[in-house]
């Protein structure tokens, strides 16, 4: 006598009336063995009544090692990318520093040059302005000298007059007395 | 030095392709294609969702548990779409409604099957709930450790005892009711 397979019969029974009731999180947790205690009974009953969800959980269990390998490989690839990106950025910074040093020297030299040119220009301008000033000074000096001359003149005149008058006076007096 | 974005992209593409192929193979191994889904479509959808997740948050951790959830949600979505399609009235009368979930059954077997299924449901209902859950999980194909984890049974050995006693009780009851002999 042929024996009926109990598992096949039960799966056909449940397939006919099964509905998908579990969320992806519950299914993943059931496969992972990390179901919360308060969800365990409901999830277990749902899995017992749904061949599709039961198969999916069993499939996820088998897929777990592949998922872990994928996560590790993706992380490694991403880390490698980040490392390359970091190296590239570091290279840019180093090049920037090198270029920055040259640029600083060039800027310093340019500043010196500008300062020299500025000083030279100012001096040149001062020199060009200083010509009429000296003329003015000479004129003033002349005035001073002429004043002094005047003073001397007047002084000289005075003494001349005084001496002459004194002399004259003396001579005149002596002459008149004698 | 050339920016290795293309190389990284190609490497990730290869990783996702390999993973997608594995998902597709497992969907066939676990007969999920018999629930009205196309394993190749599901595998492609898994790859797309993983790519999007990676692009969305490049710095975020791409954990195995997250990948598992992506697969679970993709398969569940596909199963729900298949369920809706199966529930919709088919224009072609030759198509057999209700056969989406399982292998087609010959008409002469169907009557006997329905009778046996009704008998099985009746006998299971008679078993106390504490023993019924491990039996039904076993009949759905879960291993003893998985049954212990899911049903909150302390050990696989305790689950084994519950399952073996419960199955024996079930077979005896089915025989008593005249449904014939059963194996596992």
Interface residues (C-beta under 8 A of the other chain):
Chain A: X1 X3 X4 X5 X6 X7 X9 X10 X11 X12 X13 X14 X15 X16 X18 X19 X20 X22 X23 X24 X25 X27 X28 X30 X31 X32 X33 X35 X37 X40 X41 X43 X44 X45 X47 X48 X49 X51 X52 X53 X54 X55 X56 X57 X58 X59 X60 X61 X62 X63 X64 X66 X67 X68 X70 X71 X73 X74 X75 X77 X78 X80 X81 X84 X88
Chain B: X1 X3 X4 X5 X8 X11 X12 X15 X16 X19 X22 X23 X26 X27 X29 X30 X31 X32 X35 X54 X58 X61 X62 X63 X64 X65 X66 X67 X68 X69 X71 X72 X73 X75 X76 X79 X80 X83 X98 X101 X102 X105 X113 X116 X117 X120 X121 X133 X136 X137 X138 X139 X140 X141 X142 X146 X149 X150 X151 X152 X167 X170 X171 X180 X181 X182 X183 X184
